[in-house]
């Protein structure tokens, strides 16, 4: 995809460009990372799913916190791109206000799984806080918990305590980030529960624009959250996720050392993963993915 704007930064999935007037153009690719390694095969339409879901949640959460999002419409952005943008950009762009991003991930956990479960097994704690004894893997926590982490340029983010978050961003901003994160999680989890989906945990990205906290980057997507089918949840085991689970399962069966270069993905694993992302979008939003820009011919 050719973009005639000054390049700013690339993450594992997104490429960011300077759109002028204190705005950024975020382009969400179909790249997929597993075990912190970016795989060679793109997952068809994955970037559009992430963009579509984020746009849905930014709108749904507008009464809780403003967002950085200005537009996902390629026609509106076209003048910034010389008037004749690459059609593959349709459905995968976000024109955003530039924010000063917080140096922490705003993670909320409603269920104990992943790194939190590993810590609990070892020490009986989660991010250093003591939890009740006798919890099982995938158990629902008594209340959702704000469990921040650092942001790592490479490798894994590091779980930190709330006090450590305060040391990084100050008490007022840390408290505000915690309150907003918990409010977003509770509202989003209630919406998903009505549609048969458990949001086990998620991470929010937040920043500051003109002194105001805003929601940024991506929101409650399969890349930033664990979505479990409620009818398959049972404490004691982790349910299948609406995300890159087919890729994880395939790679885990290979004996791969999780170091680059990654092994190639078979076409059927790519297709199954793409389908899983699209299914998550349709179940949660109630909208047809085939109606999202750039998805002509999709039958999810």
Secondary structure, 3 states (H helix, E strand, C coil): CCCCCEEEEECCCEEEEEEECCEEEEEECCCCEECCEECCCCCCCHHHHHHHHHHHHHHHCCCCCCECEEECCHHHHHHHHCCCCCHHHCCCEEEEECCEECCEEEEEEEECCHHHHHHHHHHCEECCEECCCCCCCCCEEEEEEECCEECCCCCCCCECCHHHHHHHHCHHHHHHHHHHHHHHHHHHHHHHHCCCEEEEEEEEEEEEECCEEEEECCCCCCCCEEEEEHHHCCCCCCCCECCCHHHHHHHHCCCCCCCCCCCCCCHHHHHHHHHHHHHHHHHHHCCCHHHCCCCCCCCC
